[in-house]
Amino acid sequence: MPNEQDRPANGPGVEGTAEAGAVDLQAALAAAEARALESRDLYMRALAEMENIRKRAARDVEQAHKYAVDRFANDLIGVKDSLELGLLAAGDAQTLRAGTEATLKQLTNAFEKNGLTEIDPLGQQFDPQQHEAMAMQPSAEHVPDSVTQVVQKGYALNGRLLRPARVIVAKAP
C-alpha cells in the first residue's frame, strides 16, 4: 500500500487540469471578444444605413414638396399658350369667344386630370362643410335652406376642400 509521501500534494494531473482550464477560458474570452467586435461592426453598419435612409427620405420629401405641382404646371402651360394665341388672333368677337371657350375647356380638362373638382351647388341643400352662405333670401319658390344662387364656385382637390362655394340660401318667406 502506498503511503501519503509517494503521492503528489495536488493529486494526479491537477496542475494540468488548471492549465487546460485557463487555456479554455482564454479561448472563450478571445471568441467572445471576436463576437463583440463583429456585433459592434454590424451595429455601426446598421446605424450608417439608417442614417443614409433618413437622409434619402428627407431628400425625397424635399423633392416632393418642390415639384408637387409639376404635372399640373405642365397642363397649365398649354392653357397659357392657348390664351396667348387667342390674343394674337383676336380679330372679331366670335373668334375671340370660340378661342376663349376652347381655352376654358382645356383648363377644365387640366383641373380634372389633376383631381381639382368644381363645386357648383345650385339647387342643392346648403352644406356648411362645402358652402359659405353669403346671404339668406326669403323665397316662396325654393325649398328652405337650399342654394338659390352661386356667387362664386368652390373647388376641392382630391376630395379636400380648397375653397367653399359662396352661395345665397333660401329661407321661408
Secondary structure, 3 states (H helix, E strand, C coil): CCCCCCCCCCCCCHHHHHHHHHHHHHHHHHHHHHHHHHHHHHHHHHHHHHHHHHHHHHHHHHHHHHCCCHHHHHHHHHHHHHHHHHHHHCCCHHHHHHHHHHHHHHHHHHHHHCCEEEECCCCCECCCCCEEEEEEEECCCCCCCEEEEEEECEEEECCEEEECEEEEEEECC
